[in-house]
């Protein structure tokens, strides 16, 4: 069973950038849609971006034009480039399959956008 380890989060000022990485324990070739999610304590986890095997992407309206999701099947890694960060982007970010209801989640990586 594939497990995911997220990294790259941290504290950044508004307008700054971060690149998150999601390292899979096995091949992600069989997972056609990979996604990045984020969750604020006490709120529902939301899907913010997905990338398909062929490279096509979709984004939540809140991050369009600022975030870019990509995948490298050779490295079994999914990335999320985050630019022009806003305080409302503050959350724990997770990666997982971008469809269905994932059963297992990693620890996620904390992103904090603050002055």
C-alpha positions in Angstrom: 0.0 0.0 0.0 1.4 3.4 -1.0 2.2 5.8 1.7 2.9 9.5 1.3 5.3 11.8 3.1 4.8 15.5 2.7 7.6 18.1 3.2 8.6 21.6 2.4 6.2 23.6 4.6 7.2 26.4 6.9 6.7 30.0 7.9 6.6 32.5 5.1 5.6 36.1 4.7 2.6 37.2 2.6 3.6 37.3 -1.0 6.3 34.7 -0.5 6.6 31.2 -2.1 7.0 27.6 -1.0 7.4 24.3 -2.8 5.9 21.3 -1.2 6.9 17.8 -2.0 5.0 14.5 -1.6 7.2 11.5 -1.7 5.4 8.2 -2.3 6.7 4.9 -0.9 5.9 3.2 -4.1 4.9 3.8 -7.7 2.2 6.4 -8.4 1.8 5.4 -12.0 -1.3 3.5 -11.1 -2.9 6.5 -9.3 -4.2 8.4 -12.2 -5.3 11.5 -10.2 -3.1 12.8 -7.5 -4.1 15.7 -5.3 -3.1 18.2 -2.7 -5.4 18.9 0.2 -5.3 21.3 3.0 -7.0 21.5 6.4 -7.4 24.1 9.1 -8.0 22.8 12.6 -11.7 22.3 13.2 -12.6 22.6 9.5 -13.1 20.2 6.7 -10.2 19.1 4.6 -10.5 20.6 1.1 -9.0 19.6 -2.2 -7.0 22.4 -3.7 -5.3 20.9 -6.7 -5.2 17.7 -8.8 -2.9 16.5 -11.5 -3.6 13.6 -13.8 -1.3 11.1 -15.3 -1.0 13.0 -18.6 -0.2 16.2 -16.7 -3.6 18.0 -16.9 -4.5 20.0 -13.8 -7.4 21.5 -11.9 -7.4 24.0 -9.0 -9.8 25.3 -6.4 -10.8 28.9 -7.2 -9.0 30.1 -4.1 -5.6 29.1 -5.5 -6.0 29.5 -9.2 -3.2 31.5 -10.8 -1.0 31.1 -7.7 -0.4 27.4 -7.2 1.0 24.8 -9.6 0.7 21.1 -9.1 2.9 18.7 -11.0 4.1 15.1 -10.8 7.2 13.1 -11.6 6.3 9.5 -12.0 9.9 8.5 -12.3 10.6 9.9 -8.9 7.2 8.9 -7.4 6.8 12.5 -6.3 4.1 15.1 -6.5 4.9 18.8 -6.1 2.9 21.9 -5.2 4.5 25.2 -6.1 2.9 28.0 -4.1 3.4 31.6 -5.1 1.9 34.9 -3.9 1.0 33.2 -0.6 -1.8 34.8 1.5 -2.6 34.4 5.2 -5.7 32.4 4.3 -3.4 29.7 2.8 -2.3 28.8 6.3 -3.1 25.1 6.8 -1.7 21.7 7.0 -1.2 20.4 3.5 -1.6 16.7 2.6 -1.2 14.7 -0.6 -3.2 11.7 -1.6 -5.2 10.3 -4.4 -7.3 13.1 -5.9 -10.5 11.0 -6.3 -12.5 8.8 -4.0 -12.2 8.9 -0.2 -8.6 8.2 0.9 -8.4 5.9 3.9 -4.9 6.7 5.1 -3.2 10.1 5.5 0.3 11.1 6.2 1.3 13.7 8.8 1.1 16.5 6.4 3.3 19.6 6.3 2.4 22.9 8.0 2.3 26.1 6.0 2.0 29.3 7.9 1.7 32.6 6.1 2.1 35.5 8.5 3.8 38.9 8.8 
